[in-house]
Amino acid sequence: MNKKIAIIGITIITMLSLTACGDSKSAADDSSSIAKSSSILKTKRESSKKGSIKKANATSESKASSVAASSSAAASVKQIDLKEASKLIVKGKFTDFHPEYNYFKGSHTLSNGGYELRSYPVGDGLDIFTLMPNSDGSVKITAEYRTGADNSLLPDQSMFGPSSAIVQR
């Protein structure tokens, strides 16, 4: 588009230069040519704007359908509860997790169908397992192992088991 505008501008400048140098055309013919060139330039700009608007509309419609598709996929995922979360964590072979001994205060469901299970295995430890379900029936589990009164992350996260796993429901 910029190239078209530049070419039209050069054409207009050339016509004006020829007029100033004593071209044999009359002033009326020159002003008519300039008016036509201006009209063509204006039409091309309007056409370009309409094309840009159509592209923008198409892009926003595409984004909206993508969001709708991901929303429907999320809606088709069954919510994970505490009981299922416990079974999936055991299935993921997280060695520090023992549902019969742990206390789960603060565990809660997530808006995407997932679950955050907070486990207090011993003393001042805290293990946070985040379960994220997928529409294919798999669940990604990530673990954070924490300790101390401030629940700071342990420097060696592999000390109490894997930091992540993918399991089937």
C-alpha positions in Angstrom: 0.0 0.0 0.0 2.8 2.4 0.9 4.4 1.7 -2.5 1.1 2.7 -4.3 0.9 5.9 -2.3 4.5 6.7 -3.1 4.0 6.1 -6.9 0.9 8.3 -6.9 2.8 11.0 -5.0 5.7 10.8 -7.5 3.2 11.1 -10.4 1.6 14.2 -8.9 5.0 15.8 -8.3 6.0 15.0 -11.8 2.8 16.6 -13.2 3.3 19.7 -11.1 7.0 20.0 -12.2 6.0 19.7 -15.9 3.4 22.4 -15.4 5.9 24.7 -13.7 8.4 24.2 -16.5 6.0 25.4 -19.1 4.2 22.4 -20.3 1.8 23.2 -23.2 -1.2 22.1 -21.2 -3.5 24.7 -19.9 -3.9 25.4 -16.2 -7.4 24.0 -16.4 -6.1 20.6 -17.7 -3.4 20.5 -15.0 -5.9 21.1 -12.2 -8.2 18.5 -13.7 -5.3 16.0 -13.7 -4.4 16.8 -10.2 -8.0 16.5 -9.1 -8.2 13.1 -10.8 -5.0 11.9 -9.2 -6.3 13.1 -5.8 -9.6 11.3 -6.4 -7.7 8.1 -7.3 -5.5 8.4 -4.2 -8.6 8.9 -2.0 -10.4 5.9 -3.5 -7.4 3.7 -3.0 -7.0 4.8 0.7 -10.7 4.1 1.3 -10.4 0.7 -0.3 -7.4 -0.1 1.7 -9.1 0.9 5.0 -12.1 -1.4 4.1 -9.7 -4.2 3.5 -8.0 -3.6 6.8 -11.4 -3.6 8.6 -12.4 -6.9 6.9 -9.1 -8.5 8.0 -9.5 -7.2 11.6 -13.1 -8.6 11.7 -11.9 -11.9 10.3 -9.1 -12.1 12.9 -11.4 -11.2 15.8 -14.0 -13.8 14.6 -11.2 -16.4 14.4 -10.1 -15.6 18.0 -13.7 -15.7 19.2 -14.2 -19.2 17.7 -10.9 -20.4 19.2 -11.9 -19.2 22.6 -15.3 -20.8 22.2 -13.7 -24.1 21.2 -11.3 -24.1 24.2 -14.2 -23.2 26.5 -16.3 -26.1 25.3 -13.2 -28.4 25.7 -12.8 -27.2 29.3 -16.5 -27.7 29.9 -16.3 -31.3 28.7 -13.6 -32.1 31.3 -15.0 -33.6 34.5 -14.1 -31.8 37.7 -11.5 -33.6 39.9 -12.4 -33.9 43.6 -10.3 -34.8 46.7 -10.8 -38.5 46.5 -9.9 -38.7 42.8 -6.9 -36.4 43.3 -5.6 -38.7 46.0 -5.9 -41.7 43.8 -4.2 -39.9 40.8 -1.3 -38.7 42.9 -0.7 -42.3 44.1 -0.9 -43.5 40.5 1.7 -40.9 39.6 4.1 -42.5 42.0 4.7 -39.5 44.2 6.6 -41.3 47.0 6.0 -38.7 49.7 2.2 -38.9 49.4 0.3 -41.2 51.7 -3.4 -40.4 51.8 -4.0 -42.4 54.9 -1.6 -40.3 57.0 -1.8 -36.9 55.5 -3.9 -33.9 56.4 -5.5 -31.9 53.5 -6.4 -28.5 54.9 -6.6 -25.8 52.2 -7.1 -28.2 49.3 -9.6 -26.9 46.7 -11.0 -27.2 43.2 -9.7 -25.1 40.3 -11.9 -23.3 37.8 -10.5 -25.4 34.9 -11.7 -28.7 36.4 -8.4 -29.2 38.2 -7.6 -29.6 41.8 -5.0 -28.3 44.2 -4.3 -30.8 46.9 -2.3 -29.5 49.9 -0.8 -32.2 52.0 0.9 -31.9 55.3 2.9 -35.1 55.5 5.0 -34.6 58.7 6.1 -31.9 61.1 6.2 -28.5 59.3 6.2 -29.9 55.7 3.8 -29.0 53.0 3.4 -30.7 49.6 1.3 -28.9 47.0 0.0 -31.1 44.2 -1.7 -29.3 41.3 -3.8 -31.6 39.0 -4.7 -30.3 35.5 -7.1 -32.5 33.6 -7.1 -32.7 29.7 -10.0 -33.6 27.4 -8.2 -36.8 26.4 -8.5 -38.2 29.9 -4.9 -37.5 31.0 -4.1 -35.4 34.0 -0.9 -33.5 34.5 0.3 -33.4 38.1 2.9 -31.0 39.4 4.3 -31.1 42.9 6.0 -28.5 45.1 7.7 -29.7 48.2 7.9 -27.0 51.0 9.1 -26.8 54.6 9.5 -24.5 57.5 7.2 -22.0 59.1 7.3 -19.9 56.0 6.6 -22.9 53.7 9.6 -22.1 51.6 10.4 -24.4 48.6 12.9 -27.1 49.4 16.2 -26.5 47.4 16.2 -30.1 46.1 12.6 -30.7 44.8 13.5 -34.3 43.9 14.2 -35.2 47.5 10.6 -36.4 48.2 9.6 -37.7 44.8 9.0 -36.6 41.2 8.1 -33.0 40.5 5.6 -33.9 37.8 3.8 -36.8 36.1 1.1 -37.4 33.6 -1.5 -40.1 34.4 -4.7 -41.4 32.9 -8.0 -41.0 34.8 
